[in-house]
Each structure stands twice: as structure tokens, then as C-alpha cells.
Amino acid sequence: MSQPNAVQTAEAASEKPSAPAASESFALTLAGEAVALKPTADGLIRMSRAFGGLLPAIDRVKAVDLDALGIVVHIGLGRPDGNTLQKTITAVAKSDLAEVTGACLGYVTRCLNGPAKTHETAT
């Protein structure tokens, strides 16, 4: 099977590929409420500490571990540590787990790429 020939304009060739913006967020519906997980340096640190690294976080999210999903959502929403974590886990359990898992995987993966990366914009 042949692939179409790519034609690149001079303008396209001069553009730099852009990395995802730090403001990139991962939307989901949590117990009927639209929310978004936002990558931050603080979230990255909290998640690493909670799971003993980011790769273990990905493994537990991929296993659809409700506690792990709840922790990732809690951190991604910027909610403080404490007794509200159980409420977040319960909200996750009342949600579409496929949607929550997808958002959490995107969020953790984005954190692996560095939450502070931004793309350049022309002004």
C-alpha cells in the first residue's frame, strides 16, 4: 500500500512543532459534574509521592484501581490532601470509569512530559 506524497510549503517548513501547553487539561464528568485535570508541578510531586513514582501510577490507573483513579483525579483537580480524598474516590466510583481512566492516563502521561512545557505562540 503506498502512502500519498507529502507536499510541504516554505511556511510550514519554517514552523516549529509545538509541545502541548501547560494549560492543557483533561476533561471528564465526575459524578455528573464537568471537571478538568490540570497538570502542575505540585501535582506531579504529589502523585509521585502517592504512588512511589509516576510509572506505578500509570500501572494502577490502567488496572482501573478505584483508589488510584480517585487519587489522580483528586490531585489533578488541585484538591488539598485530607478527608476530601474519600469523597473524590466515591465520586469516581459513581462516574463512567472508562472516561475517568482515559482522562487520568492522559493526565499522568502529560505529567511525564513535564507540566511546565509550553508551546510558542506568535504575537
Stockholm file with secondary structure:
# STOCKHOLM 1.0

chainA/1-123         MSQPNAVQTAEAASEKPSAPAASESFALTLAGEAVALKPTADGLIRMSRAFGGLLPAIDRVKAVDLDALGIVVHIGLGRPDGNTLQKTITAVAKSDLAEVTGACLGYVTRCLNGPAKTHETAT
#=GR chainA/1-123 SS CCCCCCCCCHHHHHSCCCCCCTTCCEEEEETTEEEEECCCHHHHHHHHHHHTSHHHHHHHHHTTCHHHHHHHHHHHTTCCSSTHHHHHHHHHHTSCHHHHHHHHHHHHHHHHTCTTCCCCCCC
#=GC SS_cons         CCCCCCCCCHHHHHSCCCCCCTTCCEEEEETTEEEEECCCHHHHHHHHHHHTSHHHHHHHHHTTCHHHHHHHHHHHTTCCSSTHHHHHHHHHHTSCHHHHHHHHHHHHHHHHTCTTCCCCCCC
//
